[in-house]
């Protein structure tokens, strides 16, 4: 039985490097593999399962992204093995012991996983990224997959992406309308940040899904996350829990987000944000 297989999708992707860090903590020989080609879950999973069967590793890891979770679930079905999703810590053994994120990040679960090898994905932003010491080798699944990507339409971010932004300014239902996001966009631009939103906003059609932060949206880890008019539902907090600092602005002083905030402002965001923008411009002499 060999060491640890890590399936990544981009060698320089931070989430893949976070998975690499957890793999290194298992103190086994690490074999990192990037899967290449157009995404086809069944074909990719079959190629990974074949690789696992040939190598007989102690553990198989992947980033806890939508793609990583989907693929290892497929692999588990093919190999008749359980899969532990969104792990923050792993101890190999018979059985293996894992700590994983549950209920949208509101609790950590310790569980025993029976079966060898261990199949697990690494929770985003739960482990400090560690670049690969050697370039991952490439794995090319069969080209005759029943599902093919025929077109890619990139999201029109208009600047820095949510995942890369050092500052994210997000708006929730309290913004009031799509037009109300003008002041959110203004503050984000002044701070060289990105605009995010809650699921309530995308459900109302005020912003595209690509802007959504949360359990079913993008998980972010900026230096500063500014939540404006967001109540603090568990699903949303699961997406921004990686932020180094959280500033909440809400007219409701009883909003649950204040329990998670490092800084809080109780007030109307449409009065608070213009004042903040004015002070930033004043400080910069603009």
PyMOL commands that set and color helices and strands:
alter all, ss='L'
color gray80, all
select helices_A, chain A and resi 14-24+41-55+66-79+103-105+173-175+179-190+199-203+209-211+234-240+256-259+269-283
alter helices_A, ss='H'
color red, helices_A
select strands_A, chain A and resi 4-8+30-36+59-63+83-91+96-102+107-113+118-122+137-140+167-171+194-197+224-228+245-250+263-266
alter strands_A, ss='S'
color yellow, strands_A
deselect
rebuild
show_as cartoon
